[in-house]
Amino acid sequence: MTERMRLTEASIKKLRPREREFTVWDTRLAGFGVRVRTTGRKSFVFHWSKAGKAHRITLGSTAFLTLDKALAGCASLQADLHGGKPPRGARDSARETPTLREFITGPWKTACYDRYKASTKPFLDHALKRQLLPAFGSLELNRIDKTRVVRWFARYSRKSPGGANKALGLLHQIMNQAIACGIVSSNPASGIRKNASRKLNRFLSEKEIRRLNQTLDQWVSDRPGNSQNADIIRLLLHTGCRRGEILNLQWREVHGDTLHLTNAKTGPRRVFLNSSAQALIARQPRMGSLWVFPSPFDSTRPRKDINAFWVAIRKRAGLDDVRLHDLRHTVASQAVLQGVSLPVVARLLGHSKAVMTLRVYSHVADQEVEAAAERIGGVLSELTQN
């Protein structure tokens, strides 16, 4: 039985697969319809007859071709037929699987890319432009197989193991979205072993914390213009906040002894400030800017980064192996050493998942275990002495 309806974006989304492939024809444009396969994949198609022989062109997958574009393409084909010409682009139109480039600028952009935080998009743009598009951009999604992905990953890993891991994760997410759209049935980026990452469990000791603070004091004394950079470092150490949370801090988010962060990595959260952190914020000059730490070149923008300043500071302080993010780990280590419980440490750091806190907590707790082993050893030594 032939099925006909007025095809709309909404009605097409409601079409569900059946035991057999079927086509629903549009009531407005003769020969135009949507074919639904048993896998759930849907495609726009155009049928016509010539000299008693039926012909069919697949215009494209509904996952990356809009209804309006499909109708326009169909109307163009009909115009060619009525004019006695062969349908233009028939060979190209028969391709129903989008290329990676088409997919990421269409369905993936709407469903995934547009939902990422602004701070994440520079990485996405870089990985797509420099790696994924050059390697796979012109390939139809069903032609991106595991062999191609493994070769690309191995080549990129020789140059940047960490970057290769992140780019592979992005490709995996893109292909998962293609599966959700019914374009492909498997993910070629699955099951590929990532490069081993270097364990970075660096925490500042009490001596190192004092040395860092003294270095900051001396630096500001010699170069007063760097006072705000120094205060950013101190604030990271006193709050355990992420670098972006402090660099993008706005005055409207400062509420006495708390920060009401609206754009933190894990979503809106509150940060409780100790007296030192409160004093650091209170002494920042208000220059009519929205930002607590505005750019020295444009007060309408926040400071972009302090990496160069941090590299110079850590070198002078003899902390060459310490990253800015290790200041956050240091806050966790001090919390654990003071007997703060796991749930409180999680809230202090703004972790959305307990496993993230456990990862930090377990490494910090090694210091406690070592100290406990030493205490127990001392007791046992006394008890076992003759």
Secondary structure, 3 states (H helix, E strand, C coil): CCEEECCCHHHHHHCCCCCCCEEEEECCCCCEEEEECCCCCEEEEEEEEECCEEEEEEEEECCCCCHHHHHHHHHHHHHHHHCCCCCCCHHHHCCCCCEHHHHHCCHHHHHCHHHCCCCCHHHHHHHHHHHHHHHHCCCEHHHCCHHHHHHHHHHHHHHCHHHHHHHHHHHHHHHHHHHHCCCCCCCCCCCCCCCCCCCCCCCCCHHHHHHHHHHHHHHHHHCHHHHHHHHHHHHHHHHCCCHHHHHCCEHHHEECCEEEECCCCCCCEEEECCHHHHHHHHCCCCCCCCECCECCCCCCCECCCCHHHHHHHHHHCCCCCCCCHHHHHHHHHHHHHCCCCHHHHHHHHCCCCHHHHHHHHHHHHHHHHHHHHHHHHHHHHHHHCC
